[in-house]
Amino acid sequence: MNETWIKNGYYVPLLYPLIQMTTGNSFLAAIITLKAFPANYWYCYESEYDYLPRGYNWVKQFVRFTDTGHLASALVFASPEYIPVAFTTHFLITVGYWGGKLWFSLGDPDDKPMEGLDPVFVKGWSYANHSLPLLLLLAKLRTECVPFTYDQWVNSYLWVYSWFFFVYMPWRLTTGDSVYDILSYETPIKKVGLFVAFVHAVVSVGYITGYVLSRC
């Protein structure tokens, strides 16, 4: 396997059938494969960024809200009781990403051309991580009976707030990186406020959607 295959992560899709055949669990195979690509990217290209001293920029793969989705998926694998919060989280990740692009011109400051990097392949995995986990959890809703309770609705907001205060803000204060361009200091405060309201609304819509679609 040459360096191009490794640095672009061309080998990553092969992990899915390997894990699926080994474990017999398609959900586990999918969530590991989806996480493997950003892990590979930040391992190979961390030196292209300067948020932290060289050798430490791979930490960025744990900072974005999308990255909390990998944790939410892992919790579902550990126990179905986490399905409501995970579903709402991935609903926000998916709708927030596509809605943010459509209505708020949301961009990713990490996107930049690099020698040897296949931007189409990278973008494809970004799209996958902002859509496929939600589809996987939609299927789980039809096979697992886990009630969407009021506490689960509150926990969905707590998930967002916990990320913001315990992950995003420490990173922002340490590195100055806004993570999302809409949260930069150059963005008009009114636009930021509208985006924050949009996020809060999507969380509730996601919870209600899960409640309606749940087989319980």
Secondary structure, DSSP 8 states (H G I E B T S, - for coil): --HHHHHHTTTGGGHHHHHHHHH--HHHHHHHHHHHHHHHHHHHHGGG--SSSTT-GGGGGGTSHHHHHHHHHHHHHH-GGGHHHHHHHHHHHHHHHHHHHHHH----TT----TT--HHHHHHHHHHHTTHHHHHHHHHHHH------HHHHHHHHHHHHHHIIIIIHHHHHHH---SSGGGSTTS-HHHHHHHHHHHHHHHHHHHHHHHHH---
